[in-house]
Amino acid sequence: MLNSDCVIIQGSNMAEAHPVGFQWVMEAKERGAKIIHVDPRFTRTSALADTYVPIRAGTDIAFLGGIVRYILENELDFREYVVAYTNAATIVSEDFQDTEDLDGLFSGYNPDRTSYAQSSWQYAGQEDDGGNDTATERDSAAGLRHESHGPPVSRQAERDETLQHPRCVYQILRRHYARYTPELVERVCGVPREKFEEVARAWAENSKRDRTTMLVYSVGWTQHSVGVQYIRTGAIIQLLLGNIGRPGGGILALRGHASIQGSTDIPTLFNLLPGYLPMPNHMEHPTFDKWIESIQHPGQKGFWGNARAYAVNLLKAYWGAAATPENDFCYDYVPRMSGDHGTYQTVFNMIDGKVKGYFLLGQNPAVGSAHGRAQRLGMANLDWLVVRDLFMIESATFWKDSREVETGEIAPERCRTEVFFLPAASHVEKPGTFTQTQRMLQWREKAVEAPGDCRSELWFFYHLGRIIRGKLAGSTRPRDRALLDLAWDYPTEGPHAEPEAEAVLREINGYEVATRRPLNSFVEMKDDGSTLGGCWIYTGVFADGVNQAARRKPGGEQNWVAAEWGWAWPLNRRILYNRASADPEGRPWSERKRYVWWDEERGEWTGHDVPDFEKTKPPSYRPDPDATGVAALAGDDPFIMQGDGKGWLYAPSGILDGPLPTHYEPVESPIRNPLYGQQANPVRKTYDRPDNPTNPSPPDPHADVFPYVFTVSRLTEHHTAGAMSRNVRYLAELQPEMFVEVGPELAVERGLTHLGWAHLVTSRGVVEARVMVTDRLTPLRIEGRLIHQVWLPYHFGGNGLVQGEPANDLFGATLDPNVLIQESKVGTCDIRAGHRPRGPELLDYLADYRRRAGLDGHYPPILTAGRGGTGADGAGEAPGQLPDGGDTEREA
């Protein structure tokens, strides 16, 4: 980051939410970089930026789409990089129709299933590759399986490197974003034209051959019903400007807290196995070979051609000697997905009595998850609940002191859930690793002993597994073999028999079964069972038998890449796809941005970093026509995990809601979509049930019942759901009370007084807070209307030294279709002066709002295209029929 010439921060309040990392932004600024912050609210990040741009929450794609148009219309793209390293030249099927043709829909939309068939999105001649069922993929959050690699695509595709073919990706991109003019950006986002153009100029001028710009985002982008497409739009800009794979460039995803990156690498997610191997689906992957074929995608380029070895090593790490070639390495023991097993489906299943028990570790859904009421009612309908935490959190005490006890929805004497609270050890009371924002594993030593009965997660799960296996020891039931055959032989130490964390890390790294020699690279993994490894992308963290994550060599004793501080996956490469830092012939794009390059004399790639490429494959290498996998990657294919070796400006598959990012309004919005008749994401994941209402938005009537936009984020002084900070005296004193920030104009409009009380209302809940009247939130003029936005922190709950009502009670559960993350950064609400009603009167109050909003048994339509929308340039009048013959008047 300190090598950036410009830093764009959008979807993040980095100075307050990531203050340690923000030091590198400040160092880049001292070196001359321009810092730009785009955010609905003026924050400390804004104060330290050179330029602050206020924006309406939920409209980032319109803003970024305007940047794409600015680059293309003014021919400011890094043309040599774009032609060689992206799919700009690739020809798309003649069957493809864009949102510009279909009033906000892409071709292939099925209104009955509210999903797309992707065959028309494919590259020309590859239409048969797009026959997958994206409705099924939505239920399994299939987009997550592509987080570290490209979705399936055949490697051979027709290209026009002049970029003149009307169906090449470059021309499709030009047409798609042609209407995203500065005037349109102002209409949608509320950003004045001069501010928008300042950002566009700075981004373009500080990119290409001799300069690089970094894009920084956090959960302000991800927690939207189009969150994946937000990130895709940023990636398109960075590819067009040649900022991927180069020092000072790239996209920095700021994770919510320590090891969030690690919890997707070695996942706590229902649909992934370690190293981004997809969890098998019971219908699609009945055999090991079928599962492997779905990962390898035979015929395509890239390192996923070695997926069999990665999978075999994982299963061998799980089941050891029991995993053999004859039984497909115990593949039949692997659980299968059968639909949506995500957190929100699980909560509604709890309410419906379909879940008996629940483990809560490292989370506090009663406060920290969207739709707090549903979370608490779900937990109140279990047989048992195990909570492991540092403090007695709200998710452990909801049965006796929650809002629902006040209203009578939960009666403590009749609540059927038996809660087991087990005290947990904190990060300073146990050894192990964090995997940080930049994919870096850092080893932490245990500083102090955990007090009393506090234990680590490693201790808890190891001994839980040991006890369960002991109870099943005599079982002859086939279903128990998956537990009994586990390789559960970790060494322990100390009076409490704590498993050795380094032994677990060695297993994750992998080793030869016969000799136990640690593997130094994932290329050493075999698919015959002679090696094992718990996460292929982490192979090398114990290279040469040394814990590489524990390295702490001072920066002054090594080069500026600091390769001997911790260890980054894969293979300690600090910048992914860094082959793109050199031109197609292997020469640095410029001396100033020199990073890795081809050394002709030595016949290898070299540089400041570990090359993210086969070390001895020359730039001139061209594969045989029938080559696949790694061998099919040409010497100038830097995107080694992609099926065609290119960075994707256009996604023919893998993204469920469209091959190109498109502006849709948030699911709850006070205005009609100014671009298209289709109001919101037409393939968003919804849970249409009476306990999960959605506020009305145009074209539905009664949107004026909830006229204001609200958003939430975090404070420096508190941490996530608040348990770790609301119980610390000094932090509690710094931020002692729940509050809501409102602009002066809104305060006058609603009769709110500074430091007085107000309550916010949605169709799900009511939250009470102190009022802070501040200029940090300014009203924006959108479509001739003044739109007010309000802001709340989400850290407060009913326990701890300081309390407040949880902001997440205001949100419902509507999700991005690709990864099933909730839209919890934008919604609509009403705000009223004074305290909220108490007790059963609160339920009557909410019921009255829902009645006035017309929500009794009504759910907002998914499909709104073709309903006389107000699309820009008169595009609201759409064809009456979809390409597959679906009736555009149908609701899903």
N, C-alpha and C positions, 0 to 999 in steps of 0.2 A: 504493500500500500504506500509506503513512503517513497516508492519510485514512480508514483502516479503523477501525471501532469494535471489531472482533473479528477475529482471524486464526486460522484453523484450519489447522494443518500436519499433513498425514497422507500417508504414503508418501514422506516426505522427512526427512532430517536436515539441515535447511537451514543451521544454524549451522556445521556442519563441512564439508558438501559445497558450499555456496554462501555462504561467509562474507562476501563483498563485498555481495551482495544482502541478506544478513540484517541489515545496518545499518538498513534501512528498517523491518524488524519491530521493532527496538529503538526506533526513533524513534516508531513508532506506539504502542508500549507507554508511552513517556514522555509521550505525549499522552493516555493513558488507555485505550488499547485493551487488551482481554483477549486473551492469547496462550494457545492450547491446542495441545498436541502429542500425537498419537496414534501410537504406534510400539511394536513388540515389545521394543525395547531402550531403556533410559534413556541419553540422550546429552547433549551440550552444549546441543542445542536444548531438550531436556526440562528441563535445569537452569535455563534462562533463561525458560521458559514459566511462566505462572501456574498452569496445570493440566497434569499429565502423566497420560496414560491408557495403560497397557500393554495390548496386544492380541495375540491369536494370529495369527501370520502367515498371510495368505491368507483372512481372514474380514471384510474391510472392507465388503463389500456388506451383510452381516448388520448390522453396526454402523450404516452409513449408512441402510439400510432402516428401522432403528429410529428414526432421526431423522425420516425421511419420515413414519412412522406418528405420531410425537409431534406433528408439525406439523399433520397432517390431523385427528387425533382431538381435538386441542385448538383447532381452527379458528384456527391462528396464521398461516396463509398470507396473503400480501399480495393480498387478493381482487381489488381493482381491476386491479392489474398482471396477475394470473393470468388473469382473464377476457379482458382486452383483448389481452395480448401473448403468451399461450401457447395451445397446442391443448387446454387443459383442457376446453373446452366442445364439442369436436368429437366426433361420434358415430362409434363403431367398429362394424365389421361384426358382425352377429348370429352369424356363424360362428366368431368368435374364442372360443377356450378358453384359460384361463390355467393357469399352473403349479399353482395351487391346485386345479384340476379334474383335472389329469393327472399328479399325483405328481412334479412337477418338470420337466415338458415343456410347451411351448406347442403349440397346434394346428398341424397341418401337418408334423409330424415324419415323416421317411422313414428308417426304421432301416437300410435297405439302403445308402443313400447318406450316412447320418449327417448329414443336412442338413434344412433347413426349406423348404417351399413357403410363401410369405408372403401368399397371397391372402386367408386368413382374418384376417390382421392389419390389413388395409386399413381406411380410413375407409368408412363405410356407403355403398354404391352404387359403390364404386371397386374392388371385389374383382378385377376383371380386370387391375388394375395390378400385381398381385403374383405374376405367373407366371414370374418370373426363376428361373434355376437357381442356387441359392445354393451348391451344391457347386462349380460352376465359379467363382463369385465368391470362394469361400474360397481356391482355388488361386492367384487373382490378387490376394489381399489387397485386395479391392474396397472395404473400409471406408476405406482411405486416401484414395480419391478424394473422400470426403465431408469431409475434414478442414477445409476452408474453406467448405463449402457443404452445403446439404441434399440428401438423396437425392430421387429423383423422387416427386412426388405431384401430383395434379391440384389446382388452386387452389380449386375450388368444393367445399365439403364442408358437410354438415348440422351445425348447431351448436345447443346448448342453453345459453344464457348464464346460466340459473338454476343450472346444474350439478347438476340433479336427475335428469336422464335416466339410467337404470341403465347404459346403454352409453356414456355420455360418458366421456372420458379421466379426468376427475376422480374419478368413482365407481369406474372400473376400478382406478385407482391406490389408492384407499382399500381396496378388497377385496384387492388384491395384497399390500399391506404390512400387512394387519390382524394377521397372526400374528407380525410382527416386534416383539414386545413387549419391554420391558426384561428380563423373565425369559428370553426366548429369546435376546436379545443376550448375556446373561451365560452361558447354556448353550453358545453357539456360540463367542463371542469371549473369554470369560473376564473380561469387564469387569464389575465390580460395578455393581449397579443405580444406586447413588448417584452414581458417577462418570459413568455414561452420562447420567443425567438432568441432571447439572451441565452437560455439553457441550450437550445438547439445549436447555436453557433459555438458555444464553449465546448460542447460535447464533440462536435465535428472537428473543430480547430485543434483540439488536444488529442487527436487520434491519428491513425495511419502509421506511416513508415517510421517516423522519428519520435512520435509522442504516443502516449497511451492514457486512457481514461478507465477508471475502475467504477463499477456500479455496485452499490451496497444496499441490501434489503434485509428485512427480518420478518417477523410474523405480521407486521402491518401489510404485507403483501400476501402471505400464504393463507391467512384465515379469511378467505373470501370464497364465494361460490364459483369464481373464475380465478382462483389463486394460482393454479398452475399456469394459466395463460398470461397472468401478469409477468411471471418469470420468463416465460417463452418470449414475450415481447422485448424484455430487456436483453435476452440472449440474441434475438434478431439484430438489434441495434449494435451490440458488441461484435457480432460476426461481420456485419456490413462495414464496420469501421476497423476491423482487424485487431480487435482488442482481446481476443481469446487466445490463451496459451502464451502470453507475453508478459514480461515484468511490468508492473504498474497497471496492468489491465485486468480483464476477467470480471467475474461476478462473485462477490463475497456474500455468502448467505450467513448472516449472523444468527446463531442458534439461540434458543430461548434461555438456556443455562448450560452448565458444564455437562458434557457427554450426551447432549441431545443428538449430536452427530453419531456418537457411538451407539445410541439406542436405535438407529436405523441400520448401521453397519452390522451390528450383532443385535438383531431387532427385538423390540418389545411390541411388534406389530403382528396382527393376526395373519397377514398374507405374505410375509417374507420369512425366509430362512437366512442365516448368516451369509454375508457377501452378496446380498441382493438376489440370491436364488429364490425363485417364486415358490410359495407353498403349493403343493399339488392340489388340483381340483378333482373331486371324486368322480365326476362325469368325464372330464377331458383327459385325465392322466391315470388310467387304470393300471398301467405298467411303468416300470422304471424307464424303459426305452421311450415310451410316449412322453414321459415327463422331460427327459433329456432332449428329445427332438424339439419340444416347445421352447427350450432355452437356446439350443444351438442354432435353430433355424437353418437347416442344412442348405448350403449353397451361398451363404452370405459371408462377408468379410469379418475379420476382427477376432479378438481374443475370446469371445464367447464361443468360438469354435472348440475351445478346450473345456466346455462346461461339464462333460462327463467326468473329467478328472476332478474338477472342483466339487462336484456332487458326491462322487465316491469318497473323497477324502473327508467330507463332512459326515457322511453316514458312518464311515469307519471311526471317526472321532466319537460319535455318539455310542456305537454298539461294539466297538473293538473286535475281539476275536469272533463274536457272533456274526459279524457282517462279512459275508463271503461272496465271491462271484456267483456261486450256485444259488444263493437266495436273494440275488440282486442287492446285496449289501444291506439287507433288512429294510428295503424300501417299503414293504408292506406295513412296517411299524410307524411310518411317518403319517401324522394326522392329515386328513383331507379337508379342504374347504367345501362347503355345500351352499354357499351364498354369502350374505352380508353378516360377518361376525364382528363388525366394528363396535366401538364403544357406545355409540348412540343406539344402534339396533339392540345391543345388549341391555342398555338401560330400559328401553321400552319392553324388551322381553322380561325384565325383572318385574316391571309394573304388571305385566300380563301373567305372572306366575310361572314363567318358563325357566327360570334360573334359581337354583337352590343355594349356591354359595358363591362368594366373591372374595378375591384377594385385592387389597389396596396397598400398593407400595410406591412411595415417591409421588403420590398425587393426592389431591384433596378435592374430589369432584363436587362436593357440596358447595364449594366456593369457586373453584378454579375452572369448572367445565360449564359450557353453555347449557342453558335451560336448567338452572339450579333446582327448581321445583321438581322436575322429572327425575333428576339425579337422586334427590332425597326420598321421594316416594318410591323409587325403584329399590333403593337400599333398605327401605322399611318393609319390603315384601320378600325378603330372603329367609332361608332357614338359618344361615350363619354368614358372618362377615368378619374377615381377618384384616385388621388395620395395623400396619407397621409404620411407625413414624417417630420423630424426635419429640413431638408434643401431642397432647390430646386435641387432635384437630376436629373440625366441625363434622367431618365424615365419620368420626367415631362417636359423636354425641348428638347427632341429628335427632335421634329417637326420643330425646328428652328435652331439647331446648331449641329446636328449629322453628322457623316461620310456620311450618305446617302443624306444629303442636299448638301454636297460638291460634290458628284458624280452626283447629279441631280435625284436620285431615289426618294427623297422626296422634293416636292416643298412647302415651308411653306404657300404660298398664296392659295394652292389648297389642303392642307392636311385636310381631312374631320373630324379628331378626335378633339372633344372639350374636353380640359383638365381642370379638376377642381382640384386645389391644395389646400388641407386643412392641416394647420399646426398641428402637433401632439405633445403631451406631452411626455417628456422623462421619463425614469424609475425613476428618482428622483422627478418627479413632479406628481406622482400618487401612490397610495397604491396598493398592490396585492402580488402575489407570483411568484417566479421563481421555476421551477422544473429542478434541475441541473443534471449533468452527472451521479451522483450516485443515481438517483431517489428521491432525497431529495427536498421536498418543503420547501422554506424559504420565510417567509413573509417579505416584505419591506414596511416601512412607507413612507409616502410622506414627503420629506424634505423641498421643497419649492413650492410655487404656480406656476403653468404654466403661462407663459407670454401671454398677448394678447388673441388671439383666439385659442391658442393651447389647445387641448382637448385630453383626453385619448381615447383608443379604446373602453373601456367599455361605456363611455359617447356617443361616436359616434354611436355604434350599438344599444344601448338602445334607443336613441332618433330617430334614423333612423327607427327602428321597431315601435316605438310609432307613428311616423308621418304616416308611411305606413298603420298601422292598423287603424289610424284615417280616412284616405282617403277611406279605404275599409269598413268603419263601416256599411254602408247601403247595402253592396253587398249581393245578394242572390245567387251568383255563387258558386257552390260546390268547385271550385278550390281555392277559397279564405278562406275557412274554416280553412285550416292548419295555416294560419297567424292569423286569428281572434280568434282561440281557444287557442293560445299560453298562457301559464302562464307568463304574462308579468307585474308582480306586484312588481317589486323590489323597495325598499325604496330608496329615494334620499336625498341628503344633499347639503348645500352650495348654493351660488348665481346662479350657473350654473346647478343646479339639477343633480349633479354627483351621479350615482348609488353607493350604498354602496358595496364596494368590498367584505367585510366580509359576507354580506348577500348572495352574489353569491357563496362564498366558502361554506357556510352552505348548500346551495342547492346541490352543488357538492358532499359534504359529505353524505347528505341524512338524512331523519328524518321520524318518524312516522307521517302519515298524520293527524290522529285524535288529537294527543297531541303535535306535532311538537318537540318531544324529539329527539335530534340528535342520529343517529346510531353510535355505537362504533366499528362495524365490518361489513364487507359485509355478514357475515353469518347471520346477523339479517335481511337482505333484504327478503321480501316476494314476491311471484309471484301473489298475489291476488289484488294488488293495494293499500294495507294498508300502504305501505312505498314507499318513492321515493328517488332517488339519482342520481345525474348527471354524476357520473363516479365511478363505483363500486370499482375500485382499489384504489381510493382516500378515500373510506369510512374509517373513523377513524381520519382523519385530523382535525375534529371538535369533537372528542370524549369528552364526558362529558360536551359538550357545550363550550369547551376551544379551541381556535385557536392554535393547536399544532405546526403549522408551524412557529409561532412567538416565540417559545422557544429559548433562547440563554444562556443556563446555561454554565458557563465556564468549560473548559475541566478539570481543576484541582479540580472541585467539583463533578465529576462523573467518572464512570469507562472508560476504554480506548475505548470502543465502542461508547461513547458519544451519547447515545440514546435520550438525552434531548436537543440536538441542532437540531432545525428543526424537520422535520418528513419525513420519507421515506415510500413510498408505496412498498408493501402492509403491513399495520398494523405495520408500523415502524420497519420492518425487515431490518437490515443494510446489510446483506449478503443473497442473494437469495439461495434457495435450501440448507440451512445450515444444514438440516438433514444429508447431506453427510459429514459433519465434524466429525461425529461419525461412528463407524463401524456398520455392520448389527445388532449387539446385543445392540447397543446404547451406546457403550463406546467410549471415545475419541480415535482417531487414535494414538495420543501421548499426553503426558502432555504438551509438548512445543506448540502444535497446538490445544489445548483444546478450544472448542468454545460453542457448545451445546451438551447435553448428556441426557440420560434417567436416571431419579432418581427413582430407584425401590421402595424406602420407601414411597415417596410421590405419586408414580404412575403417573408421568408426565414428560414431557420434560422441561428442564431448561438449564441455561447457561448464557453466557455474553450477548447474543442477544435474541430477541424474536424468538423462534423456528419457522421455516418456515415449519410447520407440525401441524397436529392436536395434541393439547397439551396432551391429555390423551390416545392417541392410542399407545399401547406398541410395541416395536420392534418385539414381537412374534406374533402380530396380523396377521391372514390370512383370507382373505375375503371368503364369500360363493361363490361357482362357478357362481351363477347367479347375483352377485352383480355388480352394475355399479356406475359410478360417484365417489364421495369421498369415499363411502363405499368400493369400489373395490380396493382402494390403500392399499397395504400391509404395515406392520409396518417397512419394509425396502425398501420402494419405495420413495426415496427422491425427485424425479422430479415430483412434484405434479400437474403440469400443462400438463404433457405429457400423451398421450393416453394409454401408457403402464407403466407409472411411471419411465421410464428409461431415462438416457441421451443418445442421439442418435449419435453414431459413423457413422451410415448409416441411411439415410433418405428415407424410402420407399414411402413417399409422402410429399407434402408441398413445395418441392423445384422443380422448373420447369425445371432446366437445368442439372439435374443428381442427383442420390442418394449419390454420392461421388464427392468431388472437384477434378477437372482435369485441368491440364495446357492447356489453350488455349492462343494463342497470343492475344495481344490487337487488336482491330478492325483495327487500323492502326499500322503497324509494318514493320521495314525494313528487317526482316528475315522470312524464312519459319519455321513453327512450328517444332522444332527438335524431338518432341515426336510422333506426329500423322500426318496423312494426313489431318485431320480436322484442319484448320488453326485457326479459331476464334470460339467463343461461337455459336453453331449451332442453338440456340433458342433465340438469342439476339433480342431485339425490334428495328426495323429499320423503318425509314420513307423515302422510296425511292421516291424522288421527285427532280426536277432539282435545287431547291433552298436549297437542303441539300446534297451536294455531299460528298463522302467519298474518302479519298486519297487511291490510289491503294496499296495493299500489296501482297506479294507472296501468291499463285501462279499466281496472275494477273501480266501482264507485266507493265512496267513503274514505278515500286515502287521507282526506283532511282531518280525520279523527286523530291521526298520528302525524302531525305536520312537520316535525323537526327531525333532523339527522343526528344520531348520537354515535360516538365511537369511544373505545376504551384502549388504554395501554398501561404501562407500568411507571412506577416512580423509582428513583435511585435508592430511596431509603427503605423500600420494601421489596420482597422477593416473591414472585409468582403468587400463589394463593395465600401467602402471608404468614404461614405458621412459623417459618424460620426467622422472620423479622418482627412480627407483632409481639413476639415474646422476648425481644431484646430491648431493654429499657431505653437505651440511647436512641435507637431507631424509632421506637414507639413515641418518644418525645419529639423527634424531628417531624414526624408525620402522624399526628395523634388521632385523626378523625377522617371518616369518609366524606368526600366533597365532590361537587360537580362544578365544572367551569362553564360559564355562560358569557356571551358578549353583552356589552352595555345595552345595545338595542333590544335584544331579547329580554333582558332583565326588565326594561321598561314595558315591553309588550305584555309580559306575564306577571308583572308586579312582584318581581323577585328582589330581595335586598341582600347586599353583600354581608356574608356571615350569618344570614338568616337560614331558615329551613325551606327545602323544596322536596318534592317527590316526582320521580319520573315514572311514566306508565307505558307499558306495551301490552299486547294481548296475552303475554305469559305471566307478567309479574309487575310489581311496584317496588321501587327502591327509593329510600329516603337518604338525603345527604345535605350537608352544609353547602351554601351557595358561595362560590367565588366569582365575582364579577370581574372580568379581565379582558383586556384588548388582545390577548393571545388568540382569541377566536373571533374572527371577523365574518360577518355575513357575506355571502357570495351571490352575485346576480346570475341566475340560471334561467334561460328561456323567459326572460322578462320578469322573473320572480326573485324576491329576496329569500334565499335559503339560509336558515340559521342552523349551525352545528353546535353540539354540546359535547363535552368530554368528561369521562370519569376514570379513575384508577380502578383496577379490578382486584386489589389485594385484600380487601376487608371482609371479615366474617364475624361471627358471634363469639369467638373464643380469643384468648390472648390478653395482653396488657391493654391493648386498645382494640375497640370493636367498631364495626360498621356493617352496613347491609351490602351483600355481594352484588356487584354490577352484572355478573353473568346471569342473574335471575331474569334480566330483561330480554335475553336472546332466546330464540327457538333453535331447533335443530334442522338446518338446511345445509347441504354439504356440496363441496366441489366433487364432481363425478370421477375425477381421476384418482384422487388419493383419500377421499372421504374426510377431508378436514372441514370443520364447521365454518360458516360465515359468522364470525364473532368480532369483526372490526367495523361493522357498519349495520345500522338498523334505523328504524323510525320509531318515534316516541312522542308522547305529550309530556309537558312539564308544568307543574302547578306549584304555587306557593304553599308553604305550610307542611305539617306532618301528614303522613299517610294515615288512612283508617287502620284501626286495630281489630284483631280478632275476626269473628265471622263476617263483620262488616267489610273487611278487605275483599272477601270473595264476592260479595254483592257489588262492590265497587268495580272489580275487574269484569264481572259479568255484564254490568251496564256498558262498559267500554266495548266489550265484544259485541253486544247487541247493537250499539250505535254504528259499529264498524261492519255490520252485516256478516259476522263470522259464525253464526249459528249453523253449523253443518256445512259451511261453504269453505272451499279451499281455492286459493288463487289459481287461475289457469296456467299450465306450463306453456302451452302454445298460444302466442298472441300475434304471430306474423299474419299479414293479410287482413288485419282488422282496422285498416285505416290509420295506421301509425303515422307519426309526424316525422318520418325519416328525412334527413337532409336532402336538399335538392329535389324534393318531391318524390323521394324513393319510397314513401309510405304505401303507395298503391302497389301491392304485390300480386303476382299471378295467383289465380284461384286454386291451382293444383300443384302439389309437390312433384318432384321428378319421379317418385315411385307411385304416383297416383293417389297419395294420401290427401284427404280433404283438409284444407288449411283451416276450416272452421271447427274442427274437432278439438275438444279439450282432452288432455291426458289426465 
